[in-house]
Amino acid sequence: METVKVSPKFQIVIPKRLREELKLRPGEELQIYLLDGTVRLHRPRSIKELRGIAKGMQWKDADRDHTERF
């Protein structure tokens, strides 16, 4: 675990070791959110990664009827 300081502009620097391990590049977008009082960062998922995510899910007739109406 590493400690970072928040700048007067509320910015932080991701430590070099973590940047290298994650292969982060300047300008790359990250998503940030709060989970149980902890700030978390992660890369947004690409469309390719989301492909097949619902494969094998069972749909209820009510769900299908709702989507077909629209």
C-alpha positions as a LaTeX table, in Angstrom:
\begin{tabular}{lrrr}
\hline
Residue & $x$ (\AA) & $y$ (\AA) & $z$ (\AA) \\
\hline
Met1 & 0.00 & 0.00 & 0.00 \\
Glu2 & 1.27 & 3.46 & $-0.87$ \\
Thr3 & 0.27 & 6.88 & 0.41 \\
Val4 & $-0.35$ & 9.89 & $-1.81$ \\
Lys5 & $-1.20$ & 13.52 & $-1.07$ \\
Val6 & $-4.14$ & 15.44 & $-2.48$ \\
Ser7 & $-2.94$ & 18.64 & $-4.17$ \\
Pro8 & $-4.63$ & 22.03 & $-3.66$ \\
Lys9 & $-6.46$ & 21.28 & $-6.94$ \\
Phe10 & $-7.67$ & 17.94 & $-5.46$ \\
Gln11 & $-5.39$ & 15.92 & $-7.74$ \\
Ile12 & $-3.36$ & 12.84 & $-6.85$ \\
Val13 & $-0.42$ & 11.18 & $-8.58$ \\
Ile14 & $-0.62$ & 7.44 & $-9.13$ \\
Pro15 & 2.73 & 6.05 & $-7.94$ \\
Lys16 & 5.14 & 4.96 & $-10.67$ \\
Arg17 & 5.17 & 1.33 & $-9.53$ \\
Leu18 & 1.38 & 1.11 & $-9.93$ \\
Arg19 & 1.38 & 2.97 & $-13.27$ \\
Glu20 & 3.94 & 0.54 & $-14.64$ \\
Glu21 & 2.19 & $-2.53$ & $-13.26$ \\
Leu22 & $-1.13$ & $-1.39$ & $-14.77$ \\
Lys23 & 0.56 & $-0.19$ & $-17.98$ \\
Leu24 & $-1.23$ & 3.16 & $-17.70$ \\
Arg25 & $-0.57$ & 5.76 & $-20.37$ \\
Pro26 & $-0.97$ & 9.54 & $-20.20$ \\
Gly27 & $-4.47$ & 10.58 & $-21.25$ \\
Glu28 & $-5.99$ & 7.17 & $-20.55$ \\
Glu29 & $-9.43$ & 7.36 & $-18.97$ \\
Leu30 & $-10.24$ & 5.66 & $-15.69$ \\
Gln31 & $-13.56$ & 5.34 & $-13.92$ \\
Ile32 & $-13.70$ & 6.45 & $-10.29$ \\
Tyr33 & $-16.32$ & 5.52 & $-7.74$ \\
Leu34 & $-16.91$ & 5.23 & $-4.02$ \\
Leu35 & $-17.51$ & 1.77 & $-2.57$ \\
Asp36 & $-18.01$ & 1.30 & 1.17 \\
Gly37 & $-16.09$ & 4.49 & 1.94 \\
Thr38 & $-13.18$ & 3.58 & $-0.36$ \\
Val39 & $-12.30$ & 5.46 & $-3.55$ \\
Arg40 & $-11.74$ & 2.98 & $-6.37$ \\
Leu41 & $-10.34$ & 3.45 & $-9.87$ \\
His42 & $-10.60$ & 1.06 & $-12.78$ \\
Arg43 & $-10.45$ & 1.00 & $-16.54$ \\
Pro44 & $-13.79$ & 1.20 & $-18.30$ \\
Arg45 & $-14.72$ & $-2.05$ & $-20.01$ \\
Ser46 & $-14.52$ & $-2.08$ & $-23.77$ \\
Ile47 & $-17.38$ & $-3.29$ & $-25.94$ \\
Lys48 & $-15.30$ & $-6.38$ & $-26.78$ \\
Glu49 & $-14.99$ & $-7.26$ & $-23.08$ \\
Leu50 & $-18.75$ & $-6.93$ & $-22.58$ \\
Arg51 & $-19.50$ & $-9.25$ & $-25.48$ \\
Gly52 & $-21.33$ & $-12.35$ & $-24.29$ \\
Ile53 & $-21.82$ & $-11.05$ & $-20.75$ \\
Ala54 & $-25.52$ & $-12.04$ & $-20.78$ \\
Lys55 & $-24.92$ & $-15.38$ & $-22.47$ \\
Gly56 & $-26.79$ & $-18.15$ & $-20.71$ \\
Met57 & $-29.03$ & $-15.82$ & $-18.71$ \\
Gln58 & $-32.63$ & $-16.90$ & $-18.40$ \\
Trp59 & $-35.18$ & $-14.24$ & $-19.34$ \\
Lys60 & $-38.61$ & $-14.15$ & $-17.79$ \\
Asp61 & $-41.55$ & $-13.74$ & $-20.14$ \\
Ala62 & $-42.43$ & $-10.48$ & $-18.34$ \\
Asp63 & $-38.98$ & $-9.08$ & $-19.16$ \\
Arg64 & $-39.27$ & $-10.12$ & $-22.78$ \\
Asp65 & $-42.78$ & $-8.64$ & $-23.11$ \\
His66 & $-41.57$ & $-5.36$ & $-21.62$ \\
Thr67 & $-38.66$ & $-4.99$ & $-24.04$ \\
Glu68 & $-40.70$ & $-6.03$ & $-27.07$ \\
Arg69 & $-43.23$ & $-3.28$ & $-26.36$ \\
Phe70 & $-40.51$ & $-0.68$ & $-26.81$ \\
\hline
\end{tabular}
